[in-house]
């Protein structure tokens, strides 16, 4: 039973350290995205799940800001959609670089980020359409 208790304590401490590490990495990617670090650099620096979570956080913050600014600036949601359209159009050129093609892990990371950016762009456009419909009523 002592062996079992030692294993449980070891796993509990591992879980605690893992949670702290993941939280630190998410804060770090969020800070890098806020500071304007490129998508390619983020994909190199962070694991895929952490990078994707960072982009979700940024998109959520951008949407909240655009929705609140939409009362004063009618183009706020349009500008947000344009921002994510620019990301989507820039990523294929990054995917075609020879350095990315040589590293299959990096390629998969960037493909996942591209899929996420496409999804976020479509969600943003849908929000924009919903806002327009509400104004017409």
Phi, psi and omega in degrees: 000328178296321178301315179298315180296321177296319179296317180296315178298319178297317179292323178296318179292324176297318178298317179298313180296320180296316178299316180295319181295315180297316179299317178299318181293322179294317177298322181293315179294323178298316179296318180295320179295318178299326182277000175088020177297140184292158180299319180297316179295321179295320180292332177282320188282328189239154171297155187304313183297322180291318178297316180297317178297321177298319178291323175299317179299315181296317180297318178299316179297317179298317180295315179301317180294316181295321179293319179290326179281343184299335178293325181262327184236109183293341182269003185300311179292324177298317179295323177294316177299320179295322179301314181284334173294320177297320178297316182296321181285335180279328186296320179301325178292326176292321179295333182276353179295145183294327181295326179286320181297332181282340182246102184296329179293316178297321179298316179295319177302311182293325176297318178296320178294322177298315178299319178295317180297320176299315180298314181293324177297316180294320177298320179295317178296322177297318177298321179296317179295320179296319178297319180295319180295319179296323180290328181289331182288000000 
